[in-house]
Amino acid sequence: MRRRMICGTLLAAALFALPVGAQAADYSFTTDGTPEYYDATSYEEVYGSRYNYGGPNLVDYQIPELEYGSFSTTQTGVMEKALLPGLQQSVYTSTGGGSYGITGSVSTGNIAEVLPGVSNVGSDTLLPGVTRFTDLDEISLLSNGAIGKISIPAIGVKNYYVWEDTTSSSMSKGLGHFTNTSVWDGNVGVAGHNRGAKYVIGDIKDLEEGDRITYTTSEGTRTYAVESVTKIRNNDWSYLEASSDNRITLITCVAGDSSYRWCAQATEID
């Protein structure tokens, strides 16, 4: 019995002499983060008031302005041209001192958009800066295959046919149409020889402001008034860019200087 007690005492002493094992606290960790990973989204916390179910609320139908602009045309009701109950129908903006939204009467069916800088006169209303363009396949060619014909009384040009492309073949029959420009609405770009051919428009350099140009296609006839005559570099294509108004741009060579061109632009008149 005595031996067993001694053995037990020695065993206990040996166990206490062993290294102490790792404790749970050694594996715990803390962070400086917060458990609130996202902002509150409830109506009460965001707007500081209870939501009125079944009735109007402070932020109902309010559409925020775009960060990069002063007004937005995405308002519900504007795109549909409909007056919807409870919707904000117009908003003041500082741009141009105007407003946007929808106006009119549901009962009469007279609904219209209201946007800054846009004229409501007539049925052909355009947004500011919106370009016009008519592709060749959107109109019918004349009976001889030409796109249309041009007359410029001030320099004796009468019914010169306009043919697609500015190749020698096209311009041997009349004037050539720049294929990347419109054929009716917007900016119509036309080229012609300045001399040495049957059909020449070299005298466009002598046009004066207000001189008339007429352009006829299957869509009808438009009359333009000369706005500018400019000598441009032969690689300056800026005058052929699409426009929001209806205009015609005539380009021809400068005699004795192939690095320049004469460019006459005219805009549609009433």
C-alpha positions in Angstrom: 0.0 0.0 0.0 2.8 2.3 0.9 4.5 1.5 -2.4 1.4 2.4 -4.4 1.1 5.8 -2.6 4.7 6.6 -3.4 4.2 5.7 -7.0 1.1 7.8 -7.2 2.9 10.7 -5.7 5.8 10.4 -8.1 3.4 10.1 -11.1 1.6 13.3 -10.1 4.8 15.1 -9.6 6.0 14.0 -13.0 2.7 15.3 -14.7 3.1 18.7 -13.1 6.6 18.9 -14.3 5.5 18.5 -18.0 5.2 21.8 -20.1 1.7 23.3 -19.9 -0.3 22.9 -23.1 -1.6 26.0 -25.1 -4.7 27.6 -23.7 -7.7 28.6 -25.7 -6.9 32.3 -25.0 -3.8 32.0 -27.1 -5.9 31.5 -30.3 -8.4 34.3 -29.8 -8.1 37.6 -31.8 -9.7 41.0 -32.0 -10.1 43.5 -34.8 -10.8 47.2 -35.0 -13.6 46.7 -37.4 -17.3 47.2 -36.8 -20.0 44.6 -37.2 -22.1 47.3 -39.1 -20.8 46.5 -42.5 -23.6 48.4 -44.4 -25.5 51.6 -43.7 -29.1 51.2 -42.6 -31.6 51.0 -45.4 -34.9 51.2 -43.6 -37.1 54.1 -44.5 -37.4 55.2 -40.9 -33.7 55.4 -40.3 -32.8 56.9 -43.7 -35.5 59.6 -43.8 -36.2 60.0 -40.0 -39.9 59.4 -40.3 -42.2 56.4 -40.5 -43.3 55.2 -43.9 -46.9 56.0 -44.7 -48.3 52.8 -46.2 -51.1 53.4 -48.7 -50.4 57.2 -48.9 -47.8 59.7 -50.2 -44.4 59.9 -48.7 -41.7 62.5 -48.7 -39.5 60.9 -51.4 -42.1 59.1 -53.5 -41.5 59.8 -57.2 -38.6 62.1 -56.6 -35.9 61.5 -59.2 -32.4 62.7 -58.4 -30.4 64.8 -60.8 -27.6 63.1 -62.6 -24.2 63.8 -61.1 -22.8 65.0 -64.4 -25.7 67.0 -65.6 -28.3 69.5 -64.6 -31.4 67.6 -65.7 -32.5 64.1 -66.7 -35.0 63.0 -69.3 -35.4 59.6 -67.7 -38.3 60.7 -65.4 -41.2 58.3 -65.4 -44.0 59.8 -67.5 -41.7 61.8 -69.8 -40.7 58.9 -71.9 -44.3 57.6 -72.0 -45.7 61.1 -72.6 -48.4 60.4 -70.0 -49.5 62.2 -66.9 -49.5 59.7 -64.1 -51.2 60.4 -60.8 -48.9 61.5 -58.0 -45.9 62.0 -60.3 -43.7 65.0 -60.1 -44.6 66.7 -63.4 -42.0 69.4 -63.8 -38.7 70.4 -62.2 -36.9 73.7 -62.3 -33.3 73.6 -63.6 -30.7 76.3 -63.9 -29.7 75.4 -67.4 -31.0 78.0 -69.7 -33.5 79.0 -67.0 -35.9 76.3 -68.2 -37.5 73.2 -66.7 -38.3 69.7 -67.7 -41.1 67.3 -67.2 -44.5 66.8 -68.9 -47.4 69.1 -69.6 -50.8 68.9 -71.2 -54.2 67.4 -70.5 -55.0 63.7 -70.4 -58.6 64.4 -71.4 -57.6 66.2 -74.6 -54.7 63.9 -75.4 -52.4 67.0 -75.7 -49.3 65.6 -73.9 -45.9 67.1 -74.6 -42.4 66.9 -73.1 -40.8 70.1 -71.8 -37.0 70.3 -72.1 -34.6 73.2 -71.7 -33.8 74.9 -75.1 -36.3 72.9 -77.1 -38.8 74.7 -79.2 -42.4 73.4 -79.1 -43.3 75.3 -82.3 -44.4 72.9 -85.1 -44.1 69.1 -85.2 -40.4 68.9 -86.0 -38.9 69.5 -82.5 -35.3 68.5 -81.8 -33.3 68.3 -78.6 -30.3 70.6 -78.5 -27.3 69.1 -80.2 -29.2 66.1 -81.6 -27.9 65.6 -85.2 -30.0 64.8 -88.2 -28.9 62.2 -90.8 -30.6 60.4 -93.7 -28.9 57.4 -95.2 -28.9 56.8 -98.9 -31.2 53.7 -98.6 -33.8 55.9 -96.8 -34.8 57.8 -99.9 -35.7 56.9 -103.5 -33.3 57.8 -106.2 -34.3 59.9 -109.1 -35.4 58.1 -112.3 -31.8 58.4 -113.8 -30.2 57.0 -110.6 -29.0 60.3 -109.2 -29.5 61.2 -105.5 -30.8 64.7 -106.4 -29.9 67.9 -108.2 -28.5 71.3 -107.2 -29.0 74.8 -108.6 -26.9 77.9 -107.6 -28.3 80.8 -109.6 -25.6 83.3 -108.5 -22.9 81.3 -110.3 -24.9 79.9 -113.2 -25.2 76.3 -111.8 -28.6 74.9 -112.9 -29.8 71.4 -112.1 -26.5 69.7 -111.6 -27.2 66.1 -110.7 -25.7 64.7 -107.5 -24.3 61.2 -107.7 -23.2 58.9 -104.9 -19.4 59.0 -104.1 -16.8 61.4 -105.2 -15.1 59.3 -107.9 -14.1 60.6 -111.3 -17.0 58.5 -112.8 -19.6 60.2 -110.6 -18.2 63.7 -111.1 -18.1 63.3 -114.8 -21.9 63.2 -114.7 -22.4 66.1 -112.3 -21.5 66.5 -108.6 -20.3 63.8 -106.2 -21.9 63.1 -102.8 -19.6 62.4 -99.8 -20.7 59.0 -98.8 -20.2 59.6 -95.1 -22.6 62.6 -95.1 -26.4 62.7 -95.1 -28.4 62.8 -98.3 -31.3 64.8 -97.0 -31.7 65.8 -93.3 -28.7 67.3 -91.6 -25.5 68.2 -93.4 -25.4 67.2 -97.1 -21.7 67.1 -98.4 -21.1 67.6 -102.1 -17.9 67.9 -104.2 -17.3 69.2 -107.7 -14.5 70.0 -110.1 -13.3 73.6 -110.1 -12.4 73.6 -113.9 -11.5 71.4 -116.8 -14.8 69.4 -116.8 -18.3 69.7 -118.0 -19.8 70.2 -114.6 -17.7 72.6 -112.4 -18.4 74.7 -109.3 -15.1 76.5 -109.0 -17.0 79.8 -108.7 -18.4 78.9 -105.3 -15.4 81.0 -104.0 -17.3 84.0 -105.2 -20.6 83.3 -103.4 -21.8 85.9 -101.0 -23.7 85.6 -97.7 -27.4 85.1 -98.5 -27.0 83.7 -102.0 -29.5 80.9 -102.6 -28.9 77.2 -103.3 -31.7 74.7 -104.0 -31.4 71.0 -103.5 -34.1 68.6 -104.9 -34.5 64.9 -104.1 -37.4 62.5 -104.0 -38.1 63.9 -100.6 -38.8 67.4 -102.0 -36.9 70.7 -102.5 -35.0 72.7 -99.9 -33.7 76.2 -100.3 -30.5 77.2 -98.5 -28.8 80.6 -97.9 -25.0 80.8 -98.1 -23.6 81.3 -94.6 -19.8 81.1 -95.2 -17.2 80.6 -97.9 -13.9 79.4 -96.5 -10.5 78.2 -97.8 -9.7 75.0 -95.9 -6.8 72.5 -95.9 -7.4 69.5 -98.1 -7.4 67.2 -95.0 -9.9 69.3 -93.0 -13.1 67.3 -92.9 -14.7 69.1 -90.0 -17.1 71.0 -92.3 -18.7 67.6 -93.3 -19.6 66.6 -89.7 -23.3 65.8 -89.0 -25.4 68.8 -87.9 -28.6 69.4 -86.0 -29.8 71.8 -88.6 -30.3 71.3 -92.4 -27.4 72.5 -94.4 -25.5 71.8 -97.5 -21.7 71.9 -97.8 -20.0 72.4 -101.3 -16.3 71.6 -101.7 -14.0 72.2 -104.7 -10.3 72.5 -105.4 -8.3 75.7 -105.3 -6.8 76.5 -108.7 -3.0 76.1 -108.6 -2.9 74.9 -104.9 -3.8 71.2 -104.3 -3.2 71.6 -100.6 -6.3 73.7 -100.1 -10.0 73.5 -101.0 -12.9 76.0 -101.2 -15.7 75.2 -98.9 -19.1 76.9 -99.1 -21.8 76.2 -96.5 -25.4 77.2 -96.6 -28.2 76.6 -94.2 -31.9 76.0 -94.8 -34.2 79.0 -94.8 -37.9 79.1 -94.3 
